[in-house]
Amino acid sequence: MLFWIIAAEIAFWIVIMAGLFTRYIWKRNRLSIFFFLLTPVIDFALLVLTAIDLKNGATASFAHGLAAIYIGVSIAYGKSMIAWADSKFQSWILKKSSQKQILYGKAKAIYEMKMWGRHLIAFIIGGSLLGLMIWYIGEEIDPLMRVLNLWTIVLVIDFIICLSYVIFPKKEKK
């Protein structure tokens, strides 16, 4: 199962790079959109492979839980990951200067809260998939429960860090 997760991650970045290459180097915008639209197909394929693996009698493992996390994170953060890759591609390959603005104060706090909101969406999606796996399997669910418990702790820690930007706003260096 871990192999399929790694393969999905590699495939995700290959189609992103193919999309960026076709958009900026070949100037084929429609083709680049096709590549970007393949990212949810990769997520769906991983979901199907996970279900098949469990259906064929595989014992639920940390890797199955990791697949659920991967899918949740990919769906919740996919658009922002593509935007990040787009910015880096333009900067590194096309040698365009980065327009990224460093955020401070309230703007930084709002950004961090939005990012935590994405994390929460990823948690809801991935947690729902984990819940479905737990329901489907019905027994031998300890590894999946450990994944869900660990992810809950990570979500809470992320929220505390996020909240720190609200309570102690990042100040501009002078």
CNS distance restraints for C-alpha pairs under 8 A (distance, minus, plus):
assign (resid   1 and name CA) (resid   5 and name CA) 6.58 0.50 0.50
assign (resid   1 and name CA) (resid  50 and name CA) 7.16 0.50 0.50
assign (resid   1 and name CA) (resid  53 and name CA) 7.59 0.50 0.50
assign (resid   1 and name CA) (resid  63 and name CA) 5.96 0.50 0.50
assign (resid   1 and name CA) (resid  64 and name CA) 6.74 0.50 0.50
assign (resid   2 and name CA) (resid   6 and name CA) 6.29 0.50 0.50
assign (resid   2 and name CA) (resid  63 and name CA) 5.43 0.50 0.50
assign (resid   2 and name CA) (resid  64 and name CA) 7.94 0.50 0.50
assign (resid   3 and name CA) (resid   7 and name CA) 6.05 0.50 0.50
assign (resid   4 and name CA) (resid   8 and name CA) 5.96 0.50 0.50
assign (resid   4 and name CA) (resid  46 and name CA) 6.84 0.50 0.50
assign (resid   4 and name CA) (resid  49 and name CA) 7.74 0.50 0.50
assign (resid   5 and name CA) (resid   9 and name CA) 6.25 0.50 0.50
assign (resid   5 and name CA) (resid  46 and name CA) 7.01 0.50 0.50
assign (resid   5 and name CA) (resid  63 and name CA) 7.88 0.50 0.50
assign (resid   5 and name CA) (resid  66 and name CA) 7.84 0.50 0.50
assign (resid   5 and name CA) (resid  67 and name CA) 6.14 0.50 0.50
assign (resid   5 and name CA) (resid  70 and name CA) 7.69 0.50 0.50
assign (resid   6 and name CA) (resid  10 and name CA) 6.20 0.50 0.50
assign (resid   7 and name CA) (resid  11 and name CA) 5.99 0.50 0.50
assign (resid   8 and name CA) (resid  12 and name CA) 5.96 0.50 0.50
assign (resid   8 and name CA) (resid  42 and name CA) 6.19 0.50 0.50
assign (resid   8 and name CA) (resid  43 and name CA) 7.29 0.50 0.50
assign (resid   8 and name CA) (resid  46 and name CA) 6.71 0.50 0.50
assign (resid   9 and name CA) (resid  13 and name CA) 6.48 0.50 0.50
assign (resid  10 and name CA) (resid  14 and name CA) 6.13 0.50 0.50
assign (resid  11 and name CA) (resid  15 and name CA) 6.16 0.50 0.50
assign (resid  11 and name CA) (resid  42 and name CA) 7.26 0.50 0.50
assign (resid  12 and name CA) (resid  16 and name CA) 6.31 0.50 0.50
assign (resid  12 and name CA) (resid  39 and name CA) 5.80 0.50 0.50
assign (resid  12 and name CA) (resid  42 and name CA) 6.79 0.50 0.50
assign (resid  13 and name CA) (resid  17 and name CA) 6.04 0.50 0.50
assign (resid  14 and name CA) (resid  18 and name CA) 6.01 0.50 0.50
assign (resid  15 and name CA) (resid  19 and name CA) 5.95 0.50 0.50
assign (resid  15 and name CA) (resid  35 and name CA) 5.42 0.50 0.50
assign (resid  15 and name CA) (resid  36 and name CA) 6.60 0.50 0.50
assign (resid  15 and name CA) (resid  38 and name CA) 6.97 0.50 0.50
assign (resid  15 and name CA) (resid  39 and name CA) 7.11 0.50 0.50
assign (resid  16 and name CA) (resid  20 and name CA) 6.22 0.50 0.50
assign (resid  16 and name CA) (resid  35 and name CA) 6.71 0.50 0.50
assign (resid  16 and name CA) (resid  36 and name CA) 6.05 0.50 0.50
assign (resid  16 and name CA) (resid  39 and name CA) 7.80 0.50 0.50
assign (resid  16 and name CA) (resid  82 and name CA) 6.80 0.50 0.50
assign (resid  16 and name CA) (resid  85 and name CA) 7.65 0.50 0.50
assign (resid  17 and name CA) (resid  21 and name CA) 5.93 0.50 0.50
assign (resid  17 and name CA) (resid  85 and name CA) 7.98 0.50 0.50
assign (resid  18 and name CA) (resid  22 and name CA) 6.04 0.50 0.50
assign (resid  18 and name CA) (resid  32 and name CA) 7.19 0.50 0.50
assign (resid  18 and name CA) (resid  35 and name CA) 6.62 0.50 0.50
assign (resid  19 and name CA) (resid  23 and name CA) 6.06 0.50 0.50
assign (resid  19 and name CA) (resid  31 and name CA) 7.23 0.50 0.50
assign (resid  19 and name CA) (resid  32 and name CA) 4.04 0.50 0.50
assign (resid  19 and name CA) (resid  33 and name CA) 6.70 0.50 0.50
assign (resid  19 and name CA) (resid  34 and name CA) 7.56 0.50 0.50
assign (resid  19 and name CA) (resid  35 and name CA) 4.97 0.50 0.50
assign (resid  19 and name CA) (resid  36 and name CA) 5.94 0.50 0.50
assign (resid  20 and name CA) (resid  24 and name CA) 6.03 0.50 0.50
assign (resid  20 and name CA) (resid  25 and name CA) 7.88 0.50 0.50
assign (resid  20 and name CA) (resid  32 and name CA) 6.49 0.50 0.50
assign (resid  20 and name CA) (resid  86 and name CA) 6.59 0.50 0.50
assign (resid  20 and name CA) (resid  89 and name CA) 7.26 0.50 0.50
assign (resid  21 and name CA) (resid  25 and name CA) 5.27 0.50 0.50
assign (resid  21 and name CA) (resid  26 and name CA) 6.74 0.50 0.50
assign (resid  21 and name CA) (resid  32 and name CA) 7.77 0.50 0.50
assign (resid  22 and name CA) (resid  26 and name CA) 4.77 0.50 0.50
assign (resid  22 and name CA) (resid  27 and name CA) 6.03 0.50 0.50
assign (resid  22 and name CA) (resid  28 and name CA) 5.43 0.50 0.50
assign (resid  22 and name CA) (resid  29 and name CA) 6.94 0.50 0.50
assign (resid  22 and name CA) (resid  31 and name CA) 6.68 0.50 0.50
assign (resid  22 and name CA) (resid  32 and name CA) 5.39 0.50 0.50
assign (resid  23 and name CA) (resid  27 and name CA) 4.86 0.50 0.50
assign (resid  23 and name CA) (resid  28 and name CA) 5.14 0.50 0.50
assign (resid  23 and name CA) (resid  29 and name CA) 4.87 0.50 0.50
assign (resid  23 and name CA) (resid  31 and name CA) 7.50 0.50 0.50
assign (resid  23 and name CA) (resid  32 and name CA) 5.27 0.50 0.50
assign (resid  24 and name CA) (resid  28 and name CA) 7.66 0.50 0.50
assign (resid  28 and name CA) (resid  32 and name CA) 6.34 0.50 0.50
assign (resid  29 and name CA) (resid  33 and name CA) 6.34 0.50 0.50
assign (resid  30 and name CA) (resid  34 and name CA) 6.50 0.50 0.50
assign (resid  31 and name CA) (resid  35 and name CA) 6.56 0.50 0.50
assign (resid  32 and name CA) (resid  36 and name CA) 6.33 0.50 0.50
assign (resid  33 and name CA) (resid  37 and name CA) 6.10 0.50 0.50
assign (resid  34 and name CA) (resid  38 and name CA) 6.54 0.50 0.50
assign (resid  35 and name CA) (resid  39 and name CA) 7.42 0.50 0.50
assign (resid  37 and name CA) (resid  41 and name CA) 7.37 0.50 0.50
assign (resid  38 and name CA) (resid  42 and name CA) 6.36 0.50 0.50
assign (resid  39 and name CA) (resid  43 and name CA) 6.58 0.50 0.50
assign (resid  39 and name CA) (resid  78 and name CA) 7.97 0.50 0.50
assign (resid  40 and name CA) (resid  44 and name CA) 6.13 0.50 0.50
assign (resid  40 and name CA) (resid  75 and name CA) 7.29 0.50 0.50
assign (resid  41 and name CA) (resid  45 and name CA) 6.09 0.50 0.50
assign (resid  42 and name CA) (resid  46 and name CA) 6.27 0.50 0.50
assign (resid  43 and name CA) (resid  47 and name CA) 6.26 0.50 0.50
assign (resid  43 and name CA) (resid  71 and name CA) 5.61 0.50 0.50
assign (resid  43 and name CA) (resid  74 and name CA) 7.35 0.50 0.50
assign (resid  44 and name CA) (resid  48 and name CA) 6.19 0.50 0.50
assign (resid  45 and name CA) (resid  49 and name CA) 6.10 0.50 0.50
assign (resid  46 and name CA) (resid  50 and name CA) 6.07 0.50 0.50
assign (resid  46 and name CA) (resid  67 and name CA) 7.10 0.50 0.50
assign (resid  46 and name CA) (resid  71 and name CA) 7.80 0.50 0.50
assign (resid  47 and name CA) (resid  51 and name CA) 6.25 0.50 0.50
assign (resid  47 and name CA) (resid  67 and name CA) 7.32 0.50 0.50
assign (resid  47 and name CA) (resid  68 and name CA) 7.55 0.50 0.50
assign (resid  47 and name CA) (resid  71 and name CA) 7.47 0.50 0.50
assign (resid  48 and name CA) (resid  52 and name CA) 6.09 0.50 0.50
assign (resid  49 and name CA) (resid  53 and name CA) 6.02 0.50 0.50
assign (resid  50 and name CA) (resid  54 and name CA) 6.30 0.50 0.50
assign (resid  50 and name CA) (resid  64 and name CA) 6.44 0.50 0.50
assign (resid  50 and name CA) (resid  67 and name CA) 7.22 0.50 0.50
assign (resid  51 and name CA) (resid  55 and name CA) 5.95 0.50 0.50
assign (resid  52 and name CA) (resid  56 and name CA) 6.00 0.50 0.50
assign (resid  53 and name CA) (resid  57 and name CA) 6.81 0.50 0.50
assign (resid  53 and name CA) (resid  58 and name CA) 5.70 0.50 0.50
assign (resid  54 and name CA) (resid  58 and name CA) 4.89 0.50 0.50
assign (resid  54 and name CA) (resid  59 and name CA) 6.90 0.50 0.50
assign (resid  54 and name CA) (resid  60 and name CA) 6.89 0.50 0.50
assign (resid  54 and name CA) (resid 137 and name CA) 7.65 0.50 0.50
assign (resid  59 and name CA) (resid 140 and name CA) 7.12 0.50 0.50
assign (resid  60 and name CA) (resid  64 and name CA) 6.24 0.50 0.50
assign (resid  60 and name CA) (resid 137 and name CA) 7.88 0.50 0.50
assign (resid  60 and name CA) (resid 140 and name CA) 6.65 0.50 0.50
assign (resid  60 and name CA) (resid 141 and name CA) 6.37 0.50 0.50
assign (resid  60 and name CA) (resid 143 and name CA) 6.51 0.50 0.50
assign (resid  60 and name CA) (resid 144 and name CA) 6.81 0.50 0.50
assign (resid  61 and name CA) (resid  65 and name CA) 6.72 0.50 0.50
assign (resid  61 and name CA) (resid 143 and name CA) 5.22 0.50 0.50
assign (resid  61 and name CA) (resid 144 and name CA) 6.54 0.50 0.50
assign (resid  62 and name CA) (resid  66 and name CA) 6.06 0.50 0.50
assign (resid  62 and name CA) (resid 143 and name CA) 5.36 0.50 0.50
assign (resid  62 and name CA) (resid 144 and name CA) 6.26 0.50 0.50
assign (resid  62 and name CA) (resid 146 and name CA) 7.94 0.50 0.50
assign (resid  62 and name CA) (resid 147 and name CA) 6.51 0.50 0.50
assign (resid  63 and name CA) (resid  67 and name CA) 6.17 0.50 0.50
assign (resid  64 and name CA) (resid  68 and name CA) 6.67 0.50 0.50
assign (resid  64 and name CA) (resid 144 and name CA) 7.33 0.50 0.50
assign (resid  65 and name CA) (resid  69 and name CA) 6.44 0.50 0.50
assign (resid  65 and name CA) (resid 130 and name CA) 6.33 0.50 0.50
assign (resid  65 and name CA) (resid 143 and name CA) 7.52 0.50 0.50
assign (resid  65 and name CA) (resid 144 and name CA) 5.33 0.50 0.50
assign (resid  65 and name CA) (resid 147 and name CA) 5.82 0.50 0.50
assign (resid  65 and name CA) (resid 148 and name CA) 7.64 0.50 0.50
assign (resid  66 and name CA) (resid  70 and name CA) 6.03 0.50 0.50
assign (resid  66 and name CA) (resid 147 and name CA) 7.37 0.50 0.50
assign (resid  67 and name CA) (resid  71 and name CA) 6.22 0.50 0.50
assign (resid  68 and name CA) (resid  72 and name CA) 6.24 0.50 0.50
assign (resid  68 and name CA) (resid 126 and name CA) 4.76 0.50 0.50
assign (resid  68 and name CA) (resid 127 and name CA) 7.27 0.50 0.50
assign (resid  68 and name CA) (resid 129 and name CA) 5.76 0.50 0.50
assign (resid  68 and name CA) (resid 130 and name CA) 6.05 0.50 0.50
assign (resid  69 and name CA) (resid  73 and name CA) 6.01 0.50 0.50
assign (resid  69 and name CA) (resid 122 and name CA) 7.38 0.50 0.50
assign (resid  69 and name CA) (resid 123 and name CA) 7.38 0.50 0.50
assign (resid  69 and name CA) (resid 126 and name CA) 4.88 0.50 0.50
assign (resid  69 and name CA) (resid 127 and name CA) 7.54 0.50 0.50
assign (resid  70 and name CA) (resid  74 and name CA) 5.89 0.50 0.50
assign (resid  70 and name CA) (resid 126 and name CA) 7.54 0.50 0.50
assign (resid  71 and name CA) (resid  75 and name CA) 6.15 0.50 0.50
assign (resid  71 and name CA) (resid 122 and name CA) 7.99 0.50 0.50
assign (resid  71 and name CA) (resid 125 and name CA) 7.78 0.50 0.50
assign (resid  71 and name CA) (resid 126 and name CA) 6.41 0.50 0.50
assign (resid  72 and name CA) (resid  76 and name CA) 6.10 0.50 0.50
assign (resid  72 and name CA) (resid 121 and name CA) 7.49 0.50 0.50
assign (resid  72 and name CA) (resid 122 and name CA) 4.23 0.50 0.50
assign (resid  72 and name CA) (resid 123 and name CA) 6.43 0.50 0.50
assign (resid  72 and name CA) (resid 124 and name CA) 7.53 0.50 0.50
assign (resid  72 and name CA) (resid 125 and name CA) 4.92 0.50 0.50
assign (resid  72 and name CA) (resid 126 and name CA) 4.33 0.50 0.50
assign (resid  72 and name CA) (resid 127 and name CA) 7.95 0.50 0.50
assign (resid  73 and name CA) (resid  77 and name CA) 5.65 0.50 0.50
assign (resid  73 and name CA) (resid  78 and name CA) 7.42 0.50 0.50
assign (resid  73 and name CA) (resid 119 and name CA) 7.30 0.50 0.50
assign (resid  73 and name CA) (resid 122 and name CA) 4.79 0.50 0.50
assign (resid  73 and name CA) (resid 123 and name CA) 7.64 0.50 0.50
assign (resid  73 and name CA) (resid 126 and name CA) 7.47 0.50 0.50
assign (resid  74 and name CA) (resid  78 and name CA) 4.90 0.50 0.50
assign (resid  74 and name CA) (resid 122 and name CA) 7.76 0.50 0.50
assign (resid  75 and name CA) (resid 122 and name CA) 6.98 0.50 0.50
assign (resid  76 and name CA) (resid 118 and name CA) 5.56 0.50 0.50
assign (resid  76 and name CA) (resid 119 and name CA) 7.14 0.50 0.50
assign (resid  76 and name CA) (resid 121 and name CA) 5.98 0.50 0.50
assign (resid  76 and name CA) (resid 122 and name CA) 5.09 0.50 0.50
assign (resid  77 and name CA) (resid  81 and name CA) 5.96 0.50 0.50
assign (resid  77 and name CA) (resid 118 and name CA) 6.57 0.50 0.50
assign (resid  77 and name CA) (resid 119 and name CA) 7.99 0.50 0.50
assign (resid  77 and name CA) (resid 122 and name CA) 7.71 0.50 0.50
assign (resid  78 and name CA) (resid  82 and name CA) 6.19 0.50 0.50
assign (resid  79 and name CA) (resid  83 and name CA) 6.24 0.50 0.50
assign (resid  80 and name CA) (resid  84 and name CA) 6.05 0.50 0.50
assign (resid  81 and name CA) (resid  85 and name CA) 6.12 0.50 0.50
assign (resid  82 and name CA) (resid  86 and name CA) 5.99 0.50 0.50
assign (resid  83 and name CA) (resid  87 and name CA) 6.19 0.50 0.50
assign (resid  84 and name CA) (resid  88 and name CA) 6.25 0.50 0.50
assign (resid  85 and name CA) (resid  89 and name CA) 5.93 0.50 0.50
assign (resid  86 and name CA) (resid  90 and name CA) 6.19 0.50 0.50
assign (resid  87 and name CA) (resid  91 and name CA) 6.18 0.50 0.50
assign (resid  87 and name CA) (resid  98 and name CA) 7.13 0.50 0.50
assign (resid  88 and name CA) (resid  92 and name CA) 5.81 0.50 0.50
assign (resid  88 and name CA) (resid  93 and name CA) 7.93 0.50 0.50
assign (resid  89 and name CA) (resid  93 and name CA) 5.34 0.50 0.50
assign (resid  89 and name CA) (resid  94 and name CA) 6.81 0.50 0.50
assign (resid  90 and name CA) (resid  94 and name CA) 4.76 0.50 0.50
assign (resid  90 and name CA) (resid  95 and name CA) 6.19 0.50 0.50
assign (resid  90 and name CA) (resid  96 and name CA) 5.56 0.50 0.50
assign (resid  90 and name CA) (resid  97 and name CA) 7.92 0.50 0.50
assign (resid  91 and name CA) (resid  95 and name CA) 4.76 0.50 0.50
assign (resid  91 and name CA) (resid  96 and name CA) 4.77 0.50 0.50
assign (resid  91 and name CA) (resid  97 and name CA) 5.81 0.50 0.50
assign (resid  91 and name CA) (resid  98 and name CA) 6.08 0.50 0.50
assign (resid  92 and name CA) (resid  96 and name CA) 7.60 0.50 0.50
assign (resid 103 and name CA) (resid 107 and name CA) 5.89 0.50 0.50
assign (resid 103 and name CA) (resid 108 and name CA) 4.82 0.50 0.50
assign (resid 104 and name CA) (resid 108 and name CA) 4.83 0.50 0.50
assign (resid 104 and name CA) (resid 109 and name CA) 7.74 0.50 0.50
assign (resid 104 and name CA) (resid 169 and name CA) 6.99 0.50 0.50
assign (resid 104 and name CA) (resid 170 and name CA) 5.14 0.50 0.50
assign (resid 104 and name CA) (resid 171 and name CA) 5.66 0.50 0.50
assign (resid 104 and name CA) (resid 172 and name CA) 6.08 0.50 0.50
assign (resid 105 and name CA) (resid 109 and name CA) 6.39 0.50 0.50
assign (resid 105 and name CA) (resid 165 and name CA) 7.73 0.50 0.50
assign (resid 105 and name CA) (resid 169 and name CA) 4.61 0.50 0.50
assign (resid 105 and name CA) (resid 170 and name CA) 5.13 0.50 0.50
assign (resid 105 and name CA) (resid 171 and name CA) 5.96 0.50 0.50
assign (resid 105 and name CA) (resid 172 and name CA) 7.99 0.50 0.50
assign (resid 106 and name CA) (resid 110 and name CA) 6.12 0.50 0.50
assign (resid 106 and name CA) (resid 166 and name CA) 7.17 0.50 0.50
assign (resid 106 and name CA) (resid 169 and name CA) 6.69 0.50 0.50
assign (resid 107 and name CA) (resid 111 and name CA) 6.20 0.50 0.50
assign (resid 108 and name CA) (resid 112 and name CA) 6.15 0.50 0.50
assign (resid 108 and name CA) (resid 165 and name CA) 7.06 0.50 0.50
assign (resid 108 and name CA) (resid 169 and name CA) 7.46 0.50 0.50
assign (resid 108 and name CA) (resid 170 and name CA) 7.04 0.50 0.50
assign (resid 109 and name CA) (resid 113 and name CA) 6.15 0.50 0.50
assign (resid 109 and name CA) (resid 162 and name CA) 7.21 0.50 0.50
assign (resid 109 and name CA) (resid 163 and name CA) 7.72 0.50 0.50
assign (resid 109 and name CA) (resid 165 and name CA) 4.95 0.50 0.50
assign (resid 109 and name CA) (resid 166 and name CA) 5.13 0.50 0.50
assign (resid 109 and name CA) (resid 169 and name CA) 6.74 0.50 0.50
assign (resid 110 and name CA) (resid 114 and name CA) 6.20 0.50 0.50
assign (resid 110 and name CA) (resid 166 and name CA) 7.98 0.50 0.50
assign (resid 111 and name CA) (resid 115 and name CA) 6.25 0.50 0.50
assign (resid 112 and name CA) (resid 116 and name CA) 6.16 0.50 0.50
assign (resid 112 and name CA) (resid 162 and name CA) 5.53 0.50 0.50
assign (resid 112 and name CA) (resid 165 and name CA) 7.33 0.50 0.50
assign (resid 113 and name CA) (resid 117 and name CA) 6.11 0.50 0.50
assign (resid 113 and name CA) (resid 162 and name CA) 6.02 0.50 0.50
assign (resid 113 and name CA) (resid 163 and name CA) 7.57 0.50 0.50
assign (resid 114 and name CA) (resid 118 and name CA) 6.37 0.50 0.50
assign (resid 115 and name CA) (resid 119 and name CA) 6.33 0.50 0.50
assign (resid 116 and name CA) (resid 120 and name CA) 6.13 0.50 0.50
assign (resid 116 and name CA) (resid 158 and name CA) 6.87 0.50 0.50
assign (resid 116 and name CA) (resid 159 and name CA) 6.42 0.50 0.50
assign (resid 116 and name CA) (resid 162 and name CA) 6.85 0.50 0.50
assign (resid 117 and name CA) (resid 121 and name CA) 6.25 0.50 0.50
assign (resid 118 and name CA) (resid 122 and name CA) 6.14 0.50 0.50
assign (resid 119 and name CA) (resid 123 and name CA) 6.07 0.50 0.50
assign (resid 119 and name CA) (resid 155 and name CA) 7.15 0.50 0.50
assign (resid 120 and name CA) (resid 124 and name CA) 6.13 0.50 0.50
assign (resid 120 and name CA) (resid 155 and name CA) 7.24 0.50 0.50
assign (resid 121 and name CA) (resid 125 and name CA) 6.18 0.50 0.50
assign (resid 122 and name CA) (resid 126 and name CA) 5.85 0.50 0.50
assign (resid 122 and name CA) (resid 127 and name CA) 7.98 0.50 0.50
assign (resid 123 and name CA) (resid 127 and name CA) 5.38 0.50 0.50
assign (resid 123 and name CA) (resid 151 and name CA) 7.65 0.50 0.50
assign (resid 123 and name CA) (resid 155 and name CA) 7.75 0.50 0.50
assign (resid 124 and name CA) (resid 128 and name CA) 5.84 0.50 0.50
assign (resid 125 and name CA) (resid 129 and name CA) 6.33 0.50 0.50
assign (resid 126 and name CA) (resid 130 and name CA) 6.12 0.50 0.50
assign (resid 127 and name CA) (resid 131 and name CA) 5.98 0.50 0.50
assign (resid 127 and name CA) (resid 148 and name CA) 6.67 0.50 0.50
assign (resid 128 and name CA) (resid 132 and name CA) 6.16 0.50 0.50
assign (resid 129 and name CA) (resid 133 and name CA) 6.21 0.50 0.50
assign (resid 130 and name CA) (resid 134 and name CA) 6.11 0.50 0.50
assign (resid 130 and name CA) (resid 144 and name CA) 6.72 0.50 0.50
assign (resid 130 and name CA) (resid 148 and name CA) 7.34 0.50 0.50
assign (resid 131 and name CA) (resid 135 and name CA) 6.07 0.50 0.50
assign (resid 132 and name CA) (resid 136 and name CA) 5.91 0.50 0.50
assign (resid 133 and name CA) (resid 137 and name CA) 5.99 0.50 0.50
assign (resid 134 and name CA) (resid 138 and name CA) 5.78 0.50 0.50
assign (resid 134 and name CA) (resid 139 and name CA) 7.62 0.50 0.50
assign (resid 134 and name CA) (resid 141 and name CA) 5.94 0.50 0.50
assign (resid 134 and name CA) (resid 144 and name CA) 7.03 0.50 0.50
assign (resid 137 and name CA) (resid 141 and name CA) 7.16 0.50 0.50
assign (resid 141 and name CA) (resid 145 and name CA) 6.21 0.50 0.50
assign (resid 142 and name CA) (resid 146 and name CA) 6.10 0.50 0.50
assign (resid 143 and name CA) (resid 147 and name CA) 6.34 0.50 0.50
assign (resid 144 and name CA) (resid 148 and name CA) 6.29 0.50 0.50
assign (resid 145 and name CA) (resid 149 and name CA) 6.03 0.50 0.50
assign (resid 146 and name CA) (resid 150 and name CA) 6.00 0.50 0.50
assign (resid 147 and name CA) (resid 151 and name CA) 6.05 0.50 0.50
assign (resid 148 and name CA) (resid 152 and name CA) 6.10 0.50 0.50
assign (resid 149 and name CA) (resid 153 and name CA) 6.41 0.50 0.50
assign (resid 150 and name CA) (resid 154 and name CA) 6.31 0.50 0.50
assign (resid 151 and name CA) (resid 155 and name CA) 6.07 0.50 0.50
assign (resid 152 and name CA) (resid 156 and name CA) 6.27 0.50 0.50
assign (resid 153 and name CA) (resid 157 and name CA) 6.20 0.50 0.50
assign (resid 154 and name CA) (resid 158 and name CA) 6.03 0.50 0.50
assign (resid 155 and name CA) (resid 159 and name CA) 6.19 0.50 0.50
assign (resid 156 and name CA) (resid 160 and name CA) 6.29 0.50 0.50
assign (resid 157 and name CA) (resid 161 and name CA) 6.26 0.50 0.50
assign (resid 158 and name CA) (resid 162 and name CA) 6.02 0.50 0.50
assign (resid 159 and name CA) (resid 163 and name CA) 5.94 0.50 0.50
assign (resid 160 and name CA) (resid 164 and name CA) 6.21 0.50 0.50
assign (resid 161 and name CA) (resid 165 and name CA) 7.02 0.50 0.50
assign (resid 162 and name CA) (resid 166 and name CA) 7.17 0.50 0.50
assign (resid 163 and name CA) (resid 167 and name CA) 6.34 0.50 0.50
assign (resid 164 and name CA) (resid 168 and name CA) 5.49 0.50 0.50
assign (resid 164 and name CA) (resid 169 and name CA) 7.41 0.50 0.50
assign (resid 165 and name CA) (resid 169 and name CA) 4.77 0.50 0.50
assign (resid 165 and name CA) (resid 170 and name CA) 6.44 0.50 0.50
